[in-house]
Amino acid sequence: MEVQEAIGTRRSYRFLRPYQDVELEKIQKMLEAARLSSFWGNVGALRAVVVRRHHASADVMDSLMAAVAGYQIDVAPVIIVWYLDWHALEVQGDRLHELVDARALGIDLDATHEALDEKLIPFFNAIMDHIKTTGLTEMDCGQGIAQATLMAIEQGLGTCCLGSAKEEAIRQNLGLPDTAKVLVLQTVGYPFESKEAGGQRPRQPFEELFHLDRVGNPFPRDPGVVDELRQSKMLQDAAPLPDRGEELRSMQKVLDIPDVI
C-alpha cells in the first residue's frame, strides 16, 4: 500500500475480528516503526506493553477496560499500552553524546562532546521541569504511535486508540515503573469491517485549520493537489457510504454489541 493511501485509511477501525490472532511479527514491525520515530534530544521516552487478550488475566483485562466503547477491548486480540517513561529525560545527556558519536551532531568530535558536557546538557537539566510541562515529549511519543499505526495499516491490520481512567490499576497489573505516564491504549487486530469503514469521517474545513504567513490568511488549497490525493486514495469518499447501515447491523449480530456505544 502506498503511504498516501495508508494515511487515508488510517481512520479508526472499531470493529475487529475477535477470533483471528495477530502475528507477533506484525506487532514487532509496529514497534520497530515507533522506535525509529524522531524524538527531541534523541530521548526516546516512548514505551509499550503488548497485551494479548487470550493470555491476559481477568485483572489485567479489567484494568484495560475503557469507560467509552469498551466493547473494543473485549474483542481486540491485542491491546498495546503505550506509555511515556519520564526517566528517559533524566539520562538525556547520554543520548546526545550518542548523536555525536553517530556523526549526527557537531563537526569536531572532541569539541562537541566537551560543549555538551559544559553547556548544553547543564542547560537542559536546568529547564527539565519546564520541558516536562510543554507537551513536547508527549507530542514526540505521538509521532511514534502514529508511525506504528501506519505500519499496522500497511500490514492489513486495524487499530483504534482509546483513553483509560485506570492508570494506577494498569501500572500495578502490568508492572509499569513509577516514572510511567500511560498515554493511550491501542487495539490491534484484523478489521471486521470493510477497508473503507463506512467512508471518510467528517473533518473541519481545510481553510479554517491552516494559514499562510499569519492567522486569518487561509493556506491556499490547490484543487489540482486535491484531485491528485483523491487519485492516490488519501482523500476518499465521505461517510456514510450507502451500505454502511447494513454493514453495522451485520457486525452487531456477530460481535453482540449494543445499539448505542
Contacts in CASP RR format, 6 or more apart in sequence:
PFRMAT RR
TARGET T0000
AUTHOR 0000-0000-0000
METHOD contacts of the structure
MODEL  1
MEVQEAIGTRRSYRFLRPYQDVELEKIQKMLEAARLSSFWGNVGALRAVV
VRRHHASADVMDSLMAAVAGYQIDVAPVIIVWYLDWHALEVQGDRLHELV
DARALGIDLDATHEALDEKLIPFFNAIMDHIKTTGLTEMDCGQGIAQATL
MAIEQGLGTCCLGSAKEEAIRQNLGLPDTAKVLVLQTVGYPFESKEAGGQ
RPRQPFEELFHLDRVGNPFPRDPGVVDELRQSKMLQDAAPLPDRGEELRS
MQKVLDIPDVI
1 9 0 8 1.000
1 153 0 8 1.000
1 154 0 8 1.000
1 156 0 8 1.000
2 232 0 8 1.000
2 233 0 8 1.000
3 150 0 8 1.000
4 229 0 8 1.000
4 232 0 8 1.000
4 233 0 8 1.000
4 234 0 8 1.000
5 232 0 8 1.000
5 233 0 8 1.000
5 234 0 8 1.000
6 150 0 8 1.000
6 153 0 8 1.000
6 154 0 8 1.000
7 150 0 8 1.000
7 234 0 8 1.000
8 200 0 8 1.000
8 233 0 8 1.000
8 234 0 8 1.000
8 235 0 8 1.000
8 236 0 8 1.000
9 153 0 8 1.000
9 195 0 8 1.000
9 196 0 8 1.000
9 197 0 8 1.000
9 233 0 8 1.000
9 236 0 8 1.000
10 149 0 8 1.000
10 150 0 8 1.000
10 153 0 8 1.000
11 197 0 8 1.000
11 199 0 8 1.000
11 200 0 8 1.000
11 201 0 8 1.000
12 159 0 8 1.000
12 160 0 8 1.000
12 161 0 8 1.000
12 197 0 8 1.000
13 158 0 8 1.000
13 159 0 8 1.000
13 160 0 8 1.000
13 189 0 8 1.000
13 191 0 8 1.000
13 193 0 8 1.000
13 197 0 8 1.000
14 69 0 8 1.000
14 72 0 8 1.000
14 160 0 8 1.000
14 193 0 8 1.000
15 75 0 8 1.000
15 191 0 8 1.000
15 192 0 8 1.000
15 193 0 8 1.000
15 251 0 8 1.000
15 255 0 8 1.000
16 72 0 8 1.000
16 75 0 8 1.000
16 76 0 8 1.000
16 77 0 8 1.000
16 158 0 8 1.000
16 187 0 8 1.000
16 188 0 8 1.000
16 189 0 8 1.000
16 190 0 8 1.000
16 191 0 8 1.000
16 192 0 8 1.000
17 75 0 8 1.000
17 77 0 8 1.000
17 189 0 8 1.000
17 190 0 8 1.000
17 191 0 8 1.000
17 192 0 8 1.000
18 74 0 8 1.000
18 75 0 8 1.000
18 76 0 8 1.000
18 77 0 8 1.000
18 255 0 8 1.000
20 77 0 8 1.000
20 189 0 8 1.000
20 190 0 8 1.000
21 52 0 8 1.000
21 54 0 8 1.000
21 77 0 8 1.000
22 77 0 8 1.000
22 78 0 8 1.000
22 157 0 8 1.000
22 188 0 8 1.000
22 189 0 8 1.000
22 190 0 8 1.000
26 152 0 8 1.000
26 155 0 8 1.000
26 157 0 8 1.000
27 50 0 8 1.000
27 78 0 8 1.000
27 80 0 8 1.000
27 188 0 8 1.000
29 151 0 8 1.000
29 155 0 8 1.000
30 80 0 8 1.000
30 148 0 8 1.000
30 149 0 8 1.000
30 151 0 8 1.000
30 152 0 8 1.000
30 188 0 8 1.000
31 48 0 8 1.000
31 50 0 8 1.000
31 148 0 8 1.000
32 151 0 8 1.000
33 144 0 8 1.000
33 147 0 8 1.000
33 148 0 8 1.000
33 150 0 8 1.000
33 151 0 8 1.000
34 46 0 8 1.000
34 48 0 8 1.000
34 144 0 8 1.000
34 145 0 8 1.000
34 147 0 8 1.000
34 148 0 8 1.000
35 46 0 8 1.000
36 147 0 8 1.000
37 46 0 8 1.000
37 140 0 8 1.000
37 143 0 8 1.000
37 144 0 8 1.000
37 146 0 8 1.000
37 147 0 8 1.000
38 140 0 8 1.000
38 143 0 8 1.000
39 45 0 8 1.000
39 46 0 8 1.000
39 140 0 8 1.000
39 143 0 8 1.000
40 136 0 8 1.000
40 137 0 8 1.000
40 140 0 8 1.000
41 92 0 8 1.000
41 95 0 8 1.000
41 96 0 8 1.000
41 99 0 8 1.000
42 92 0 8 1.000
42 95 0 8 1.000
42 96 0 8 1.000
42 98 0 8 1.000
42 99 0 8 1.000
43 88 0 8 1.000
43 89 0 8 1.000
43 92 0 8 1.000
43 95 0 8 1.000
43 137 0 8 1.000
43 140 0 8 1.000
44 88 0 8 1.000
44 95 0 8 1.000
44 140 0 8 1.000
45 84 0 8 1.000
45 85 0 8 1.000
45 86 0 8 1.000
45 88 0 8 1.000
45 89 0 8 1.000
45 137 0 8 1.000
45 140 0 8 1.000
45 141 0 8 1.000
46 82 0 8 1.000
46 83 0 8 1.000
46 84 0 8 1.000
46 140 0 8 1.000
46 141 0 8 1.000
46 142 0 8 1.000
46 144 0 8 1.000
46 145 0 8 1.000
47 82 0 8 1.000
47 83 0 8 1.000
47 84 0 8 1.000
47 85 0 8 1.000
47 180 0 8 1.000
48 80 0 8 1.000
48 81 0 8 1.000
48 82 0 8 1.000
48 83 0 8 1.000
49 80 0 8 1.000
49 81 0 8 1.000
49 83 0 8 1.000
49 174 0 8 1.000
49 176 0 8 1.000
50 78 0 8 1.000
50 79 0 8 1.000
50 80 0 8 1.000
50 81 0 8 1.000
51 60 0 8 1.000
51 64 0 8 1.000
51 78 0 8 1.000
51 79 0 8 1.000
51 80 0 8 1.000
51 81 0 8 1.000
51 174 0 8 1.000
52 77 0 8 1.000
52 78 0 8 1.000
53 61 0 8 1.000
53 76 0 8 1.000
53 77 0 8 1.000
53 78 0 8 1.000
53 79 0 8 1.000
54 77 0 8 1.000
56 64 0 8 1.000
57 173 0 8 1.000
59 173 0 8 1.000
60 173 0 8 1.000
60 174 0 8 1.000
61 73 0 8 1.000
62 169 0 8 1.000
63 166 0 8 1.000
63 169 0 8 1.000
63 170 0 8 1.000
63 172 0 8 1.000
63 173 0 8 1.000
63 174 0 8 1.000
64 73 0 8 1.000
64 79 0 8 1.000
64 81 0 8 1.000
64 164 0 8 1.000
64 166 0 8 1.000
64 170 0 8 1.000
64 185 0 8 1.000
65 73 0 8 1.000
65 74 0 8 1.000
65 166 0 8 1.000
66 72 0 8 1.000
66 73 0 8 1.000
66 162 0 8 1.000
66 163 0 8 1.000
66 164 0 8 1.000
66 185 0 8 1.000
67 164 0 8 1.000
67 165 0 8 1.000
68 162 0 8 1.000
69 162 0 8 1.000
69 261 0 8 1.000
70 162 0 8 1.000
71 255 0 8 1.000
71 257 0 8 1.000
71 258 0 8 1.000
71 261 0 8 1.000
72 160 0 8 1.000
72 162 0 8 1.000
72 187 0 8 1.000
73 79 0 8 1.000
73 162 0 8 1.000
73 185 0 8 1.000
73 187 0 8 1.000
75 255 0 8 1.000
76 187 0 8 1.000
76 188 0 8 1.000
76 189 0 8 1.000
77 188 0 8 1.000
77 189 0 8 1.000
77 190 0 8 1.000
78 187 0 8 1.000
78 188 0 8 1.000
78 189 0 8 1.000
79 185 0 8 1.000
79 186 0 8 1.000
79 187 0 8 1.000
79 188 0 8 1.000
80 148 0 8 1.000
80 185 0 8 1.000
80 186 0 8 1.000
80 188 0 8 1.000
81 170 0 8 1.000
81 174 0 8 1.000
81 182 0 8 1.000
81 185 0 8 1.000
82 141 0 8 1.000
82 145 0 8 1.000
82 182 0 8 1.000
82 183 0 8 1.000
82 184 0 8 1.000
82 185 0 8 1.000
82 186 0 8 1.000
83 176 0 8 1.000
83 180 0 8 1.000
83 181 0 8 1.000
83 182 0 8 1.000
83 183 0 8 1.000
84 137 0 8 1.000
84 138 0 8 1.000
84 141 0 8 1.000
84 180 0 8 1.000
84 181 0 8 1.000
84 183 0 8 1.000
85 177 0 8 1.000
85 179 0 8 1.000
85 180 0 8 1.000
85 181 0 8 1.000
86 132 0 8 1.000
86 179 0 8 1.000
86 180 0 8 1.000
86 181 0 8 1.000
87 177 0 8 1.000
87 179 0 8 1.000
89 128 0 8 1.000
89 131 0 8 1.000
89 132 0 8 1.000
89 137 0 8 1.000
90 128 0 8 1.000
92 121 0 8 1.000
92 124 0 8 1.000
93 116 0 8 1.000
93 121 0 8 1.000
93 124 0 8 1.000
96 105 0 8 1.000
96 116 0 8 1.000
96 120 0 8 1.000
96 121 0 8 1.000
97 113 0 8 1.000
97 116 0 8 1.000
99 105 0 8 1.000
100 106 0 8 1.000
100 109 0 8 1.000
100 112 0 8 1.000
100 113 0 8 1.000
100 116 0 8 1.000
101 109 0 8 1.000
105 112 0 8 1.000
106 112 0 8 1.000
124 131 0 8 1.000
131 137 0 8 1.000
138 183 0 8 1.000
141 183 0 8 1.000
142 183 0 8 1.000
145 161 0 8 1.000
145 183 0 8 1.000
145 184 0 8 1.000
145 186 0 8 1.000
148 186 0 8 1.000
149 159 0 8 1.000
149 161 0 8 1.000
149 186 0 8 1.000
152 158 0 8 1.000
152 159 0 8 1.000
152 188 0 8 1.000
153 159 0 8 1.000
156 190 0 8 1.000
156 191 0 8 1.000
157 188 0 8 1.000
157 189 0 8 1.000
157 190 0 8 1.000
157 191 0 8 1.000
158 188 0 8 1.000
158 189 0 8 1.000
158 190 0 8 1.000
158 191 0 8 1.000
159 186 0 8 1.000
159 187 0 8 1.000
159 188 0 8 1.000
159 189 0 8 1.000
160 186 0 8 1.000
160 187 0 8 1.000
161 184 0 8 1.000
161 185 0 8 1.000
161 186 0 8 1.000
162 184 0 8 1.000
162 185 0 8 1.000
162 186 0 8 1.000
162 187 0 8 1.000
163 184 0 8 1.000
163 185 0 8 1.000
164 170 0 8 1.000
164 182 0 8 1.000
164 184 0 8 1.000
164 185 0 8 1.000
167 181 0 8 1.000
167 182 0 8 1.000
170 176 0 8 1.000
170 182 0 8 1.000
171 178 0 8 1.000
171 180 0 8 1.000
171 182 0 8 1.000
176 182 0 8 1.000
191 197 0 8 1.000
192 251 0 8 1.000
192 254 0 8 1.000
192 255 0 8 1.000
193 247 0 8 1.000
193 251 0 8 1.000
194 247 0 8 1.000
196 236 0 8 1.000
196 237 0 8 1.000
196 241 0 8 1.000
198 239 0 8 1.000
198 240 0 8 1.000
198 241 0 8 1.000
198 244 0 8 1.000
198 247 0 8 1.000
199 236 0 8 1.000
199 237 0 8 1.000
199 238 0 8 1.000
199 239 0 8 1.000
199 240 0 8 1.000
199 241 0 8 1.000
199 244 0 8 1.000
200 235 0 8 1.000
200 236 0 8 1.000
200 237 0 8 1.000
200 238 0 8 1.000
200 239 0 8 1.000
201 239 0 8 1.000
202 238 0 8 1.000
202 239 0 8 1.000
206 218 0 8 1.000
206 219 0 8 1.000
206 221 0 8 1.000
207 218 0 8 1.000
207 219 0 8 1.000
207 221 0 8 1.000
208 218 0 8 1.000
210 218 0 8 1.000
210 219 0 8 1.000
211 217 0 8 1.000
211 218 0 8 1.000
211 219 0 8 1.000
212 218 0 8 1.000
212 219 0 8 1.000
212 220 0 8 1.000
226 235 0 8 1.000
229 235 0 8 1.000
230 236 0 8 1.000
251 257 0 8 1.000
252 259 0 8 1.000
END
